[in-house]
Amino acid sequence: MMGATMDSQQDSTAKEQPQLVTAAYAIFAAGSLAVFHFVANGEFSAILTMAQMIQCLAFVLLAIKSCSQGSVSGISAKSLALEALAFATRLSSTTWLNGYLPVDASGDYVYQAVDM
């Protein structure tokens, strides 16, 4: 009886994960196209913002995986801490300095919003 309950929970989680992953990719695709065409006006420097959006997508997919599995096994805590340190230093550089910012309109606020 308990085994059947566990199997049904795993089946619903297994069905739910591809929908979440598909939704994450769809939101990323729509958001990146909108930023590229409407905010950055198709300028080449928008690639920096797109790269930041891809990193954000990677963390969303990592969160979906860990939530669907119910554990974070296989994910290195040290590498995540190093990524957090890299994000913090880059965000501190882009909020009051113009070092990493794209020269188009996406560098005004979109880049920092995705970086957070």
C-alpha positions in Angstrom: 0.0 0.0 0.0 2.7 2.4 0.9 4.8 1.5 -2.1 1.9 2.3 -4.4 1.6 5.8 -2.7 5.3 6.4 -3.2 5.1 5.3 -6.9 2.2 7.6 -7.6 4.1 10.6 -6.0 7.1 9.8 -8.1 5.0 9.5 -11.2 3.3 12.9 -10.6 6.8 14.5 -9.9 8.2 12.9 -13.1 5.3 14.3 -15.1 5.5 17.7 -13.4 9.2 18.3 -14.1 9.1 18.3 -17.9 6.3 20.8 -17.8 8.3 23.1 -15.5 11.4 22.7 -17.6 9.4 23.5 -20.8 7.9 26.5 -19.1 11.3 27.8 -18.0 12.7 27.4 -21.5 9.6 29.2 -23.0 9.8 32.1 -20.5 13.6 32.4 -21.3 13.0 32.4 -25.0 10.2 34.9 -24.9 12.1 37.1 -22.4 15.4 37.0 -24.3 13.8 37.8 -27.7 11.8 40.7 -26.1 15.0 42.1 -24.5 17.0 41.7 -27.7 14.4 43.3 -30.0 12.5 45.8 -27.9 15.0 46.9 -25.3 18.4 46.5 -27.0 17.0 47.2 -30.5 19.0 44.3 -31.9 22.4 45.7 -31.0 25.4 43.4 -30.7 26.2 44.4 -27.2 22.9 42.7 -26.0 24.9 39.4 -26.1 26.2 40.3 -22.6 22.6 40.5 -21.4 21.7 37.3 -23.2 24.6 35.5 -21.5 23.4 36.7 -18.1 19.9 35.4 -18.9 21.3 32.0 -19.9 23.1 31.9 -16.5 19.8 32.8 -14.8 18.1 30.0 -16.8 20.8 27.5 -15.6 20.1 28.3 -12.0 16.3 28.0 -12.5 16.8 24.6 -14.1 19.1 23.6 -11.2 16.4 24.6 -8.7 13.7 22.7 -10.6 15.9 19.6 -10.6 16.7 19.8 -6.9 13.0 20.5 -6.0 11.7 17.6 -8.1 14.3 15.2 -6.6 13.7 16.4 -3.1 17.4 16.5 -2.5 20.5 18.3 -3.6 22.7 15.3 -4.0 25.2 15.7 -6.8 25.4 19.4 -6.5 28.6 20.8 -5.1 28.1 23.3 -2.3 31.5 24.8 -2.9 30.9 25.4 -6.5 27.6 27.2 -5.7 29.4 29.3 -3.1 32.0 30.2 -5.7 29.3 31.2 -8.2 27.5 33.3 -5.5 30.8 35.1 -4.8 31.3 35.7 -8.6 27.7 37.1 -8.9 28.2 39.3 -5.9 31.4 40.8 -7.1 30.1 41.3 -10.6 26.8 42.8 -9.4 28.8 45.2 -7.1 30.8 46.2 -10.2 27.8 46.7 -12.5 25.7 48.7 -10.0 28.0 51.7 -9.5 30.7 51.1 -12.2 30.3 50.7 -16.0 32.7 47.8 -16.3 30.6 44.9 -17.5 27.6 46.8 -18.8 26.4 46.6 -22.4 26.4 49.9 -24.2 22.8 49.5 -25.4 19.6 50.1 -23.4 19.7 46.6 -21.9 22.7 47.7 -19.8 20.7 50.3 -17.9 18.5 48.1 -15.7 17.8 44.8 -17.4 21.3 43.4 -16.9 21.4 44.1 -13.2 17.8 42.7 -12.7 18.8 39.4 -14.4 22.0 39.3 -12.4 20.2 39.4 -9.2 
